[in-house]
Structures are given as C-alpha cells and as structure tokens.
Amino acid sequence: MSVGRRSEPATRSVLAGPEQTKIAAARLWAVRRQPYLARALFACVVRPAPGSGTIAVDRDWRLHVDPDLLAGFDPADLGRMFIHLTSHLIRDHAARAEARRVAEDEARARWNRCADAEINDDLEVDGCRPAAAPDLPADLAAGDGLLAEAYYQVAADGPRRWDCGSGADAGNRPWEGPPGGPPGGRAPEDGLSPSQAALLRLAVAADVQRQHGTEPGTVPGGWLRWAETVLPSRVDWRRVLAAEIRRAIGAAAGSVDYSYRRPSRRARAVPDVILPTLQRPVPEVAIVCDTSGSMHEGLLVRALAEIDGILGRAGLRADGVRVLAVDTTVHTLRRVSRAGQVRLAGGGGTDMGAGIAAAAALRPRPSTIIVLTDGYTPWPDRPPGGIRVVVGILSGGVLAPGYQYPPAWARAVVIDASA
C-alpha cells in the first residue's frame, strides 16, 4: 500500500478519548503476543500527527499517529503496527541507515523496505506482521534471516509501502519537527535521549533472553540472535559445545542393531535357524572445517583443540576422527588423533553444504558431523539422514552482510572468537 502525505499543518495536540482507548487496547494486544517487548512498547510516547498520512516513529522513540487513519485499524491491526514500528527502534535502524550512508529519498525508501523485511520475517512466525507494512525478504528476491544491510545490496529502488518515519531510516519528517530540536507542541520530557535508548535496548535484550530461558520456543530466532549481539550470553560456549558433542556421540554409542557378521550366542537353542546378534556401533565423528577466505586459520586450530579435548574425554582420540577442509569443495580429508595433525587448505568461496554431503558419504558413515564455520555460507535444505549435525559458529560478535543462520535441524553453538 502506497501512503501519501497531506500538506496541511498539524493542529491537534491531543488524541480524543476513543482514540486513546484504541491505542491502549492495541498496546495490550501487542504485549500479550510479544511480552518480551513490553518495555519498548510502553516507552514510546504517542503523539497526534494530523495530515501525516501515516503511523510512524521518530528517532526519539515518539510514535506519531494520524488520527484519520485510526478508524481503519482494529486493535489487533494497530498492535501489529506498534510491534513493527517499535522493532525499528529496538534494532536501531536509523543509526544503521546513517552508517550505510543512506541519504537520498529513493535510497531511504529502499532502506525502509529492507528494514521492514528484516523485522517481518520474525513477526510472521507469531502472526504479528502488519498488513499495512507487509514486506518480506521474498518480496526483495532474498532469503530469510538476513539483515537490512544484506537486503539493501540486492533490493531494487521502489516506493515505500508504508512510511515508518525517521526511526526507520534517519530522514526527518515535517511532523516530527526540525532535526535536533523539539517539534511544535512537544513537551521537553517527551522522547528518549540516545543514552536512555541504549539502556532500554539492553533491558529488552535481557527480557528476550529471560523469556527464552523460561519458555523455550516462544521467542523467534531473529530476536534471540539480536539479543545475543546486544547482550552476550553468559553461558560458556565450551560447556555447551562439549554437551552437544557428548549427546550426539552418546546417541550413537547407546544404539544397537542386528548383524549376521558373527553367530548369535543363542544359536544352539534353535540349530535350524540362523539368528542375528546384537551389535553396538562405535561412534564415528567427522569434522568439517570451513577454510574459505573469510576464515582465520589460528581460530580454527584453537577450536579444533577444544574438540580434540572433548573427543579425548569421550574415548575417541585413539582411533582418530576424520577432518575435511572445505571451502566450496573438499580439499583435504585426513584421519587425525590430535589437532596438530590437521592440514587446512582452501581459501576460496564457501559452501558448507558440500562439506556436509562429503562427510555423510564417508565409509564408515559418521554418526556425528561437526561443522566449524563463520556462518557466511549457504546451508542444505535438509539434514543428512540419520546423522546428527553440530555447528560451531566462530564469531567475533558482529554479523556482516552474507551471514546465514544455521538451519533448524542443526544444533548451533556460538564459539566466542575473543574467549
């Protein structure tokens, strides 16, 4: 929906009683759907903006509402819009637009659509995507789970579908007042200062992590990843990685299967029948190392040393594990018993799907595949059948364009590069 803007000046300084009731109902609806955003939803001061032709946010966390538009929104639709607009502020899209040097009107419209897509693929999961600002990554011919910066690289110029305000693209609007100064009729205490906004983002990130800890599965992955970048997890990644590898190995070691390779001990009871015997397989582990140009060899060796210790405690070091060095193809494959024996080769592009497929084709077939990568890689649509996949994301805490989150079928662990 293309939104026009009327030219008459704003004259209303307050919203009428029924309008305030609808806004209150919309906020309550939004908080019930995404309670971890409650602080931000209630931090926004609502101000009438007659003639603006939109409902938008500015950089000072003020929500500007054209009263003429409210009649077309029921509380649920308005609640979805509030969540969407508040998400622009939480993710600081205005500052990110400035860092990207988005300045021209066409560029700001394009950025607005890209920022909407970054938000909406998370809101879609909870049924919170607003009908008025519906852009998804697919509308930009891009994949889900990326940042606005990545979408901005591939999106074409075009009109806005909804004007989300300067809180989304850093471009000042007439109804917001002059840049750096109070708009007409605004009380001095309205809005948040940059330091107050930064503290609020930290509080929201803590609420997101708390919600995920108490009710796992109720927070979309995009919000969890954002919270991790704002407020790093206090969980020791070494313990998490060790637990995941032990769990994967234990699942294979604890399984049993029938085999005719040796006679059953019960064969004497029924001499005319060939009985199979139960066999407990020895876990096989394959490690896929991302050796593309974006990877740091020293970091890989250190991560391999961590896994080396884990496998040693699991009793698998004696027979060794197979390590594949992969960028877009497999360059080396070697069975090693310690990290120092690994030979890393590559340096080109990145496709960990090729490494996973090559590891799954090994004989004997691995029960567990461990992938070490920085995450700037495409991923297969489906997991290898019957194999557990653990992904160690070697991260410095900053996600750049091109990063793709591991698929849901893999257990991902963020390995802190600075630890």
C-alpha positions as CSV (number, residue, x, y, z in Angstrom):
1,M,0.0,0.0,0.0
2,S,1.5,3.3,-1.1
3,V,0.9,6.0,1.5
4,G,0.6,9.7,0.5
5,R,1.2,12.6,2.8
6,R,-1.1,15.6,3.2
7,S,0.3,19.1,3.2
8,E,-2.0,20.7,5.8
9,P,-0.2,21.6,9.1
10,A,-0.8,19.6,12.3
11,T,-3.1,21.4,14.7
12,R,-4.3,18.7,17.1
13,S,-2.2,18.4,20.2
14,V,-4.1,15.5,21.9
15,L,-5.9,12.4,20.9
16,A,-9.6,12.0,21.7
17,G,-10.9,9.6,24.3
18,P,-12.0,6.8,21.9
19,E,-8.7,7.1,20.1
20,Q,-6.7,6.8,23.3
21,T,-8.8,3.7,24.2
22,K,-8.0,2.0,20.9
23,I,-4.3,2.8,21.3
24,A,-4.3,1.3,24.9
25,A,-6.1,-1.8,23.6
26,A,-3.6,-2.1,20.8
27,R,-0.6,-1.9,23.2
28,L,-2.2,-4.6,25.4
29,W,-2.7,-6.9,22.4
30,A,0.9,-6.4,21.4
31,V,2.2,-7.1,24.9
32,R,0.2,-10.3,25.1
33,R,1.6,-11.5,21.8
34,Q,5.3,-10.5,22.5
35,P,5.7,-9.8,26.2
36,Y,9.5,-9.5,25.9
37,L,9.0,-6.2,24.0
38,A,6.7,-4.7,26.7
39,R,9.3,-2.2,27.9
40,A,9.8,-0.8,24.5
41,L,6.1,-0.7,23.6
42,F,5.3,1.3,26.6
43,A,8.3,3.6,26.4
44,C,7.0,5.2,23.2
45,V,5.1,8.4,23.7
46,V,2.1,8.7,21.4
47,R,1.6,12.0,19.7
48,P,-1.1,13.0,17.1
49,A,0.2,13.9,13.7
50,P,-2.8,15.1,11.6
51,G,-2.1,15.3,7.9
52,S,0.9,13.0,8.1
53,G,-0.9,10.2,6.4
54,T,0.9,7.5,8.4
55,I,1.6,6.0,11.8
56,A,5.3,6.2,12.3
57,V,8.2,6.5,14.9
58,D,10.9,9.1,15.1
59,R,14.4,8.6,16.5
60,D,13.5,9.9,19.9
61,W,11.1,7.0,20.5
62,R,7.9,9.0,19.8
63,L,5.1,7.4,18.0
64,H,3.2,9.8,15.6
65,V,-0.3,8.9,14.7
66,D,-2.6,10.5,12.1
67,P,-6.0,10.4,13.8
68,D,-7.8,10.0,10.5
69,L,-6.0,6.6,10.0
70,L,-7.1,5.1,13.3
71,A,-10.6,4.4,12.1
72,G,-9.2,1.9,9.6
73,F,-7.3,-0.1,12.2
74,D,-8.8,-2.5,14.8
75,P,-6.8,-3.0,18.0
76,A,-5.1,-6.2,16.7
77,D,-4.0,-4.5,13.4
78,L,-2.8,-1.5,15.3
79,G,-1.0,-3.7,17.8
80,R,0.8,-5.4,14.9
81,M,1.8,-2.0,13.6
82,F,3.1,-0.9,17.0
83,I,5.2,-4.0,17.3
84,H,6.6,-3.4,13.8
85,L,7.4,0.2,14.4
86,T,8.9,-0.4,17.9
87,S,11.1,-3.1,16.3
88,H,12.7,-0.4,14.1
89,L,13.7,1.5,17.2
90,I,14.9,-1.6,19.1
91,R,17.1,-2.6,16.2
92,D,18.4,0.9,15.7
93,H,17.6,1.0,12.0
94,A,18.1,4.8,11.9
95,A,21.7,4.7,13.1
96,R,22.4,1.8,10.8
97,A,21.0,3.7,7.8
98,E,23.4,6.6,8.7
99,A,26.3,4.1,8.9
100,R,25.3,2.8,5.5
101,R,25.2,6.5,4.3
102,V,21.6,6.2,3.2
103,A,20.7,9.8,2.4
104,E,18.6,10.3,-0.7
105,D,14.8,9.9,-0.6
106,E,14.9,6.9,-3.0
107,A,17.6,5.3,-1.0
108,R,15.7,5.9,2.2
109,A,12.5,4.3,0.7
110,R,14.6,1.3,-0.3
111,W,16.2,1.1,3.1
112,N,12.7,1.3,4.8
113,R,11.5,-1.7,2.8
114,C,14.7,-3.7,3.6
115,A,14.4,-2.9,7.3
116,D,10.7,-3.9,7.2
117,A,11.8,-7.3,5.6
118,E,14.4,-7.8,8.4
119,I,11.7,-7.4,11.0
120,N,8.8,-9.0,9.3
121,D,10.3,-12.5,8.8
122,D,10.4,-12.7,12.6
123,L,6.9,-11.2,13.1
124,E,5.5,-13.6,10.6
125,V,6.2,-16.5,12.9
126,D,3.9,-15.1,15.6
127,G,1.3,-13.8,13.3
128,C,2.3,-10.2,14.0
129,R,3.3,-9.0,10.6
130,P,1.3,-5.8,9.8
131,A,-0.9,-5.8,6.7
132,A,0.0,-2.1,6.1
133,A,3.8,-2.8,6.0
134,P,4.0,-6.4,4.8
135,D,7.4,-6.5,3.1
136,L,9.1,-9.9,3.5
137,P,12.6,-11.0,2.2
138,A,10.9,-12.9,-0.6
139,D,9.5,-9.6,-1.9
140,L,13.1,-8.4,-2.3
141,A,14.1,-11.6,-4.0
142,A,16.2,-12.5,-1.0
143,G,16.4,-15.3,1.6
144,D,15.1,-15.2,5.2
145,G,17.1,-14.5,8.3
146,L,19.4,-11.7,6.9
147,L,19.9,-8.1,8.0
148,A,18.7,-5.0,6.3
149,E,22.2,-4.3,5.1
150,A,22.2,-7.5,3.1
151,Y,18.7,-6.9,1.7
152,Y,19.8,-3.4,0.7
153,Q,22.5,-4.8,-1.5
154,V,20.1,-6.8,-3.6
155,A,16.8,-4.8,-3.4
156,A,15.7,-2.6,-6.3
157,D,14.6,1.0,-5.8
158,G,10.9,1.5,-5.4
159,P,8.2,3.3,-3.5
160,R,7.6,2.7,0.2
161,R,4.7,0.5,1.1
162,W,4.5,2.4,4.4
163,D,6.3,5.4,5.8
164,C,7.7,4.2,9.1
165,G,9.3,7.5,10.0
166,S,12.8,8.7,10.9
167,G,13.1,5.9,13.4
168,A,13.5,3.5,10.5
169,D,15.6,5.5,8.0
170,A,17.0,8.6,9.8
171,G,15.2,11.0,7.4
172,N,13.4,13.8,9.3
173,R,9.7,14.3,8.6
174,P,7.8,17.6,8.8
175,W,5.5,16.4,11.6
176,E,8.5,15.4,13.8
177,G,9.9,18.9,14.0
178,P,13.3,20.2,12.9
179,P,16.3,17.9,13.3
180,G,17.9,18.2,16.7
181,G,15.1,20.3,18.1
182,P,11.6,19.8,19.6
183,P,8.7,19.7,17.2
184,G,5.8,22.1,17.8
185,G,3.7,21.3,20.8
186,R,6.2,18.7,22.2
187,A,6.8,18.7,25.9
188,P,10.5,18.8,26.8
189,E,10.3,15.4,28.6
190,D,8.8,13.6,25.6
191,G,11.0,11.0,23.9
192,L,14.2,9.3,24.9
193,S,17.8,10.5,24.8
194,P,20.4,8.3,23.0
195,S,21.7,7.1,26.3
196,Q,18.3,6.2,27.6
197,A,17.5,4.4,24.3
198,A,20.7,2.4,24.6
199,L,19.8,1.3,28.2
200,L,16.3,0.4,27.1
201,R,17.7,-1.9,24.3
202,L,19.9,-3.7,26.9
203,A,16.8,-4.2,29.1
204,V,14.8,-5.5,26.1
205,A,17.6,-7.9,25.2
206,A,17.6,-9.2,28.8
207,D,13.8,-9.7,28.6
208,V,14.2,-11.6,25.3
209,Q,16.8,-14.0,26.9
210,R,14.8,-14.4,30.0
211,Q,11.6,-15.3,28.0
212,H,13.6,-17.8,26.0
213,G,15.1,-19.3,29.2
214,T,11.7,-19.7,31.0
215,E,9.6,-20.7,27.9
216,P,11.8,-22.1,25.2
217,G,10.3,-21.9,21.7
218,T,8.2,-18.8,22.4
219,V,10.8,-16.3,21.0
220,P,11.5,-16.1,17.2
221,G,15.1,-16.9,16.3
222,G,15.7,-13.4,14.9
223,W,15.0,-11.8,18.3
224,L,17.3,-14.3,20.0
225,R,20.1,-13.5,17.7
226,W,19.6,-9.8,18.1
227,A,19.6,-10.1,21.9
228,E,22.9,-12.2,21.7
229,T,24.6,-9.3,19.8
230,V,23.4,-6.7,22.3
231,L,23.7,-8.6,25.5
232,P,26.2,-11.6,25.0
233,S,25.2,-14.8,26.6
234,R,26.7,-15.7,29.9
235,V,26.8,-19.4,29.0
236,D,30.2,-20.8,28.5
237,W,30.3,-22.0,24.9
238,R,32.9,-24.7,25.7
239,R,30.5,-26.4,28.1
240,V,27.6,-26.1,25.6
241,L,29.7,-27.5,22.7
242,A,31.0,-30.3,24.9
243,A,27.5,-31.2,26.0
244,E,26.2,-31.2,22.4
245,I,29.1,-33.4,21.2
246,R,28.7,-35.9,24.1
247,R,24.9,-36.0,23.4
248,A,25.5,-36.8,19.7
249,I,28.1,-39.4,20.4
250,G,26.1,-40.9,23.2
251,A,23.1,-41.4,20.9
252,A,25.2,-43.5,18.6
253,A,27.0,-45.4,21.3
254,G,23.8,-46.2,23.0
255,S,22.1,-47.6,19.9
256,V,22.1,-51.2,18.9
257,D,21.4,-53.1,15.7
258,Y,21.2,-56.6,14.4
259,S,24.1,-58.2,12.5
260,Y,24.8,-61.5,10.8
261,R,28.5,-61.0,10.8
262,R,29.0,-63.3,13.8
263,P,26.7,-66.0,15.1
264,S,24.4,-65.4,17.9
265,R,25.0,-66.9,21.4
266,R,21.5,-68.3,21.3
267,A,22.1,-70.2,18.0
268,R,22.4,-73.6,19.8
269,A,18.9,-73.3,21.1
270,V,17.5,-73.4,17.5
271,P,20.2,-75.0,15.3
272,D,18.0,-74.9,12.2
273,V,17.6,-71.1,12.4
274,I,20.3,-68.5,11.7
275,L,19.9,-65.9,14.4
276,P,21.5,-62.4,14.2
277,T,23.5,-61.0,17.0
278,L,23.1,-57.6,18.6
279,Q,25.8,-55.1,17.7
280,R,26.7,-51.8,19.4
281,P,28.3,-49.5,16.9
282,V,31.4,-47.4,17.7
283,P,30.6,-43.7,17.2
284,E,32.3,-42.2,14.1
285,V,32.8,-38.4,14.1
286,A,33.6,-36.3,11.1
287,I,34.7,-32.6,11.4
288,V,34.0,-30.2,8.5
289,C,36.3,-27.2,8.7
290,D,35.5,-24.0,6.8
291,T,38.7,-23.0,5.1
292,S,37.3,-20.2,2.9
293,G,39.0,-16.8,2.6
294,S,36.9,-15.3,5.4
295,M,38.3,-17.8,8.0
296,H,41.3,-17.3,10.3
297,E,43.5,-20.4,10.5
298,G,44.6,-19.7,14.0
299,L,41.0,-19.5,15.2
300,L,40.2,-22.9,13.5
301,V,43.2,-24.6,15.1
302,R,42.1,-23.3,18.6
303,A,38.5,-24.6,18.0
304,L,39.9,-27.9,16.9
305,A,41.9,-28.1,20.0
306,E,38.8,-27.7,22.1
307,I,37.1,-30.5,20.1
308,D,40.2,-32.6,20.4
309,G,40.0,-32.5,24.2
310,I,36.3,-33.3,24.1
311,L,36.8,-36.3,21.9
312,G,39.7,-37.4,24.1
313,R,37.4,-37.4,27.2
314,A,34.8,-39.4,25.1
315,G,37.4,-42.1,24.4
316,L,37.6,-41.5,20.6
317,R,41.0,-40.0,20.3
318,A,42.8,-43.3,19.9
319,D,41.2,-44.2,16.6
320,G,41.1,-40.6,15.5
321,V,38.5,-38.5,13.7
322,R,38.2,-37.6,10.1
323,V,38.7,-33.9,9.3
324,L,37.6,-32.4,6.0
325,A,39.0,-29.0,4.9
326,V,36.3,-27.4,2.7
327,D,35.6,-24.1,1.0
328,T,33.3,-24.8,-1.9
329,T,34.9,-28.3,-2.4
330,V,36.7,-30.7,-0.2
331,H,40.5,-30.0,-0.4
332,T,41.8,-32.4,2.2
333,L,40.4,-35.4,4.1
334,R,42.5,-36.9,6.8
335,R,42.0,-39.0,9.9
336,V,43.8,-37.4,12.8
337,S,44.3,-38.2,16.5
338,R,45.2,-34.7,17.6
339,A,44.6,-31.1,16.5
340,G,48.2,-30.5,15.4
341,Q,47.9,-33.1,12.6
342,V,45.2,-31.2,10.8
343,R,46.1,-29.7,7.4
344,L,43.9,-26.9,6.4
345,A,43.7,-25.9,2.7
346,G,41.3,-23.8,0.6
347,G,40.8,-20.0,0.7
348,G,38.1,-19.6,-1.9
349,G,34.3,-19.2,-1.6
350,T,32.2,-21.0,1.0
351,D,29.6,-23.8,0.8
352,M,29.4,-26.0,3.9
353,G,26.6,-28.0,2.3
354,A,29.3,-29.5,0.1
355,G,31.3,-30.5,3.2
356,I,28.3,-32.0,5.0
357,A,27.4,-34.0,1.9
358,A,31.0,-35.3,1.5
359,A,31.2,-36.2,5.2
360,A,27.8,-38.0,5.0
361,A,29.2,-40.1,2.1
362,L,32.2,-41.4,4.0
363,R,32.5,-45.0,4.9
364,P,32.1,-46.0,7.6
365,R,29.3,-43.5,7.8
366,P,29.7,-40.9,10.6
367,S,27.1,-40.8,13.3
368,T,28.0,-37.1,14.1
369,I,29.2,-34.3,11.8
370,I,30.7,-31.2,13.5
371,V,30.9,-28.1,11.3
372,L,33.3,-25.2,12.2
373,T,32.5,-22.1,10.2
374,D,32.0,-18.3,10.5
375,G,28.5,-18.7,9.1
376,Y,28.9,-16.9,5.8
377,T,27.8,-19.9,3.8
378,P,24.6,-21.4,2.3
379,W,23.1,-24.4,4.1
380,P,21.4,-27.5,2.7
381,D,17.6,-27.6,2.9
382,R,17.6,-31.0,4.6
383,P,19.8,-32.8,7.1
384,P,21.8,-35.9,6.2
385,G,19.7,-38.9,7.1
386,G,20.4,-40.5,10.4
387,I,23.3,-38.1,11.2
388,R,23.4,-35.5,14.0
389,V,24.9,-32.2,12.9
390,V,26.6,-29.8,15.4
391,V,27.6,-26.4,14.0
392,G,30.2,-24.3,15.8
393,I,29.9,-20.7,14.7
394,L,33.2,-18.9,15.1
395,S,32.0,-15.4,15.8
396,G,33.5,-12.1,16.7
397,G,30.1,-10.8,17.8
398,V,29.4,-8.7,14.7
399,L,27.2,-10.1,11.8
400,A,28.0,-8.7,8.4
401,P,26.0,-9.0,5.2
402,G,26.2,-12.5,3.8
403,Y,25.8,-14.3,7.2
404,Q,23.2,-17.1,7.1
405,Y,21.9,-18.6,10.2
406,P,22.3,-22.4,10.6
407,P,19.2,-24.4,9.8
408,A,16.8,-25.5,12.5
409,W,17.8,-29.2,12.1
410,A,21.4,-28.5,13.2
411,R,22.4,-27.7,16.8
412,A,24.3,-24.4,16.6
413,V,26.8,-23.2,19.2
414,V,28.4,-19.8,19.0
415,I,32.1,-20.0,19.7
416,D,33.3,-16.7,21.0
417,A,36.4,-15.7,19.0
418,S,37.6,-13.5,21.8
419,A,37.4,-16.2,24.5
